Amino acid sequence: MAQIAYPELNLTVTMTASQGLDWLMVYANPQLDTFCLEPQSHLPGAHNLANFDRRFGLVELRPGEKMACRLKIRADDL
């Protein structure tokens, strides 16, 4: 779960990811007043680290197999 508070807007945003989205990519551009939070199923760049090494969250799907995850984003008053 990640929670971001925006006091100037009297708002809080909560992001809850299901099992399978165990990694979080965080990006903030120093020249902009924005940021990105992206739940991921694997370590960013994991494809370049190992050949489907589960320590990095990689899951090899065979033809016809599926993987499903959920992400819930909720906004509330502070």
N, C-alpha and C positions, 0 to 999 in steps of 0.2 A: 504494500500500500504506500502511496505517496500522497502527501497533502501539501497544497500550496495556498497560502493566505494572501489575500489582496486587501489590506486594511483600508486603502483609499477608496475601494469599491464596496466595502463591507461584505466581502465575498470570500468563501473558501472553496477550493476545488479539490475533490478527493478522487484518486484514481486507484482502483482495485483490480489487480490482475489475477486470473485463475492459475492453478498449477500448470506448469508448462511454460509460463512466461516468467522465468526466474531471474532474468537479467534486465538491467535498466540502462538504456543509453541516455546520457544527459549531454546536451549540446547548448552552448550559449555563445552567441556572436558578440564579442566585446564592442563592436561598432553599432550594434542595434540594441534596442530595448526589448528583446525577445529571447525566449529559450525554448527548448524542445525536450520533452521527456517521452521516451519511446520504449515500452516494455518489449523485450525480445525473448525468443525461445532459446537463444544461444549467445555466448560471448561475442560481441562485435569483432569481426575479423577471424572468427574461429575456423572458417573454411581454409584459411591460410596457415593455421597452426598445426593441425593434425588431421589425419584421415578418419573422420567421423568419431572422434574421441569424445565419449560421453561426459568427461570431466568438463568440457566446454559447452555442454548443452546440445551438442549436435545429435540429431536422431536421423538415421537413414531410413527413408520410407521406400518400400518396394512398390512396384507398379500397382496401382489400385488402392494402396493404403492411404489413410488420411490421418491428419493430426488436427485437433480442434482445441482452441483456447478461447477464453472470454476476457473482455476488458470492460469494466464499468467505470464511467466518469460521472460524477455527481457534483453539482454546484449548490451551495447552501449559504445562507446569511451567516455572518460571523456571530 
